[in-house]
Structures are given as structure tokens and as C-alpha cells.
Amino acid sequence: MRALVVEDDPGIASGLQASLRQAGYAVDTCSSLDTAWLALAVEPFDVMLLDLGLPDGEGLDLLARLRRRPAPAPGRDDLPRHDMPVLIMTARDGVSDRISGLDSGADDYIVKPFDANELLARLRAMLRRAGGRSNPLIQHGELVVDPAAHTVRRAGEPVPLGGKEFALLLTLLQARPQVLSKARLESALYGFDEGLESNAIEVHIHHLRRKLGESLIRTVRGVGYFVPQDEPGARR
């Protein structure tokens, strides 16, 4: 999961980046509306955390611009997602402020100061809704994945995964049975300032197949990787 944090306070932005990365997100931070829009135009993000009072304007202006943008043509993932989940985080705690934020297109609203664990729980809930899920667990065949606890069980037995392995598995499971390109997977796992080896995705895929079974992740040569759809009714 790739998250964009739009926050002009360096201390808050740094703390959020650390908490989100520890939770398995790839994270980029921006301190202004202009740099945030440029980031959105360059990379496909899964969720945005948006402050309201920014040096060059109001966060709601960025949100309105995002929501007004038409849906991209099929196959286009190089433009800002108009339906990307957005969490407003601000010190403005008035009821009218919350109503305005939510009515402007935000999916949730949290008031500063907030607990990092609550923020992460709100993000998980937003992403579940965006993915059409109600169950906090993701089940695929004999696999049960808990995004909150960062645990994976196969046939009831725990399977230890590294942070990037877990993030890659989660990305593929949430997209199944869509084929995701290597570039799309790299963007989901690594932020702008994170080092990336040219064969990193292949290495993570190899490790996941070794730990979870060779047939879990399929390759479409020259296109990308995917997890096939499970039996009817098994996806939750």
C-alpha cells in the first residue's frame, strides 16, 4: 500500500512516515498543495492523509480538484485516482469543519492530536470499504491474512513474512485476480526516497512462493503477476 502524507509540520510528517512504514506502507510526504499534486500525477497512491492548512492554500482545494477529475480510461494508472480514499487530519475540531471536510469528499476525519494506532485503524477501515470488504481478515483458500496484526496463517499454521513480503502479498490479494505490473508493485512497496534493487520484486515473489506455495502467485510473462480468484464465496 502506498500512502501520501500531505502535512507541512516536519515533526508530524516525520512521525507519520515512521508509523506508516512500520505498519507496512510505502510512504511519501509533501508539505504543500503543489508538490502533493505533482506526486499524485507521478505515482498511483492507495490512500492520502491530508492536512487542511497548508502554506499555499487549503487542503480542501486539493481534495476538490481530485474529486472533480474524471475517471481515467481503462488501463490508465498514471493519473491521480479520483476515488482514492482520503483521510483529513487537522486541528480544526468544530462540527462545521468536520461536516465540510466529509461533504467535500473526504472518507474520514481525525482531529489532532491523535493516537497513531487509531489513525492506522481508520486507514484499514477506509481501505476495506474501498476494496468492497467488510471482514477485517482476508481469506484465500487455506491462507488467512490479518492486516492489523500483520500475520499470515496457512492451514492454521503461522507463516513468518518480512515487511516487504507481507506488503506484496497484501497488495496482490487485494487486487486479485487483476494482473499487476512490476512497476505497479514497485510503486506500492517503495516510496520515492527508498532504495530499490532492480530485481527486488522477483526476489520477494520467490520468497512468497517458497513459503506459501508455488501456485499462489502466477506470472503473466511480459505483463506482471497475479493471485487467481479463489472459489466462489471464499473472498472476504
N, C-alpha and C positions, 0 to 999 in steps of 0.2 A: 504494500500500500504506500502510495506517495502522497505526502501531505505538504501543503503550502501554508506557512505561518506568515501572516501579514501583521506586523507589530513593530512599532517604532521605538519601543523601550528595549535597549540592548540586553538588560538583565532578564526581563521577562522572556524575550525571544530566545535567549540562550538557554534558560531553564526549560522552556517548552521543547526546544530542539532536543535537549538531553533526555527529557522524559519520553518523548515520542520515539526517539531512536531506541531507547531501552525497551520500549514496547513493540519494537519490530518495524516501525515505519521508516521509510526513506523521507527525509525532511529537508526542505529548503525554506529559508527565511527572507522576507522582504520588508523594508521599512517605509515604503511609500506606495501610492496607488500606481504610479507609472512603472516602477520596477516589478510590481506584482502582475500587472497586465502583460508585461514583456515575458515574465516567467510562464504565465498561463498560455501565452502564444507559442512558447518553445517546447514545453513538455506537457503531457497529459497527466493531470493530478487527479487523485481519487477523492480528496477532501480538502477544504480550505478552512483555516481558522483565521477569522477576520476581526481586527480591532476597528473601532469606528473613527476615533480622532487621529488622523494621520497628517504628516507635515504638508502634504499637497492636496488635502481635501478630506471628504468624508468617506468612510468605508462603505456606506450605503450606496454611494455613487458607483463604486466598483461592482457591488452586488447587482445593482440595477442594470449596468452595462452587460454583465454576464448573463442575466436572465433574459434580457432583450435579444441576445444573439440567437439567430435561428439555429435549429438543429442541423448538424453537419450532414452532408451526403453520406450514404453508406460507404464504409471503408475508410472514411476520413477520421483519423485520430490525432491529427496535427493541429487542431484548433481547440480553443478553450471550451470545455464541456458546459453547455448552458444549464444542464441539470445536475451539475456537480454538487454534492452536499456541502453546505456552508454552515459553520458554527460561529456565531458572533460572540466575541469575548470583550467585555468593556466594563468600565467602572460606572457607567450610566445604569442606575438601578430603578429608575422610575417605571411605573406600569406603562405609561405612554411610550417610553423608549422601547420597551420590550415589544409592545404591540406594533410599533413602527418597524422594528427590525424583522419581526416574523412576517408581517404583511408585505414587506419589501422582497421577500423571497428566501430569507434565512430558514434553515431547517431546525435550528435550536439557538438558544441564547443563554449565556452564562455570565454572571457578574463577577468582576474582580474584587477582591482576591478570591481565588477558588482553589479547591483541592485538586491536585494533579490526577488522583485516582478517579474523581468524579468526572473530570474532563475526558479521560480515556473511556470511561463507561458511556458517556454521552456520544463519543465518536463511534464506539462499537454499535450502539443502538441506531445511530444515523445510517451507518453503512449496512446494517442488517435491513433496514427499511428500504434503502436504495437498491439492495440486491433482492428484494422481494421475500426475505426470510423473516420468520418470527421466532424460530428456535435459536437460542444463543449458541448451540452446538452445530457443527457441520458434520454430517454423516455421509460417507461414500463407501458403499459396500461394507467391508469389515473395519474401515477407518472411522474413527470419531475424533474430531479436532475441536478443541476448546480455545477460541481466540483470546478469551480473557485470561485464562490460566497459562496459555502458551504450551498446551500439552497435546500430544498425539497418542492415540491408542490404536493398536492393530489387533483385532480379535481379542480385545480386552487387555492386551499387554502394552505397557508404556513403551514408546519408541523415542529415545532422545534425539533431538534435532538441534543443529546450530541455528543461530538467529536468522541468517540469510536463507537457510534451508526451509525454516518454518515459514518465513515471509513468502518464499517462492511457492511452496505448497499451497498456502492460503490463497495466493493470487490465482493460481491455476484452478483450484477447486471452486472459487467464487465465480470464475469465468466459464466453467465447463458448460457445454462442450466446445466453446469457442476456441479457435486456434490463436495463440498469442505469439507474435514475432519475438525474436531475440531482443530487438531494440525495445519493444514494449515491456518485456520482462526486466530489462536493464533499467528502464526508467522507473519501474515500480519498486525496484530494490535499492537503487543508489541515487543519492542526491547529487547536486552539481559539484559539491566540494569533496565527494568521496572517491577514493581511488578505485579504479575498475580495471581488472585484468581482462584481456580480450577473450579469454576462454572461461570467464567466471561462471556464466550461466551453464555451460556444458558441464563444468565440474560439479555444480550444485545439483543438476539433473542426475548426474551419475550417482552421487551420494544418495539422493532420494530413492532412486530405483533400487540401489543396493539395500537400503533399509526398509523399503515399503513394497518392494516387488517390481519386477521389470515391466509388467504390463500396466502399471498405474499411469505413467506419463508416456504418451505416444508422440512420435516425431512425424511431422509432415516435411519431408525433405525440401529445403529451399524456402520454406514458409515459416515454420515455428513449431511450437509444442502445444499439446492439449491433454486434458483429462477427459476421457469419454464419459458420456452421460450414464448415470447409474440406472438400475432397474426402476421402472415407473413407481413413483411414490417414495423413493428412497432419499431423494434430495430434500433436506430440511434446513 
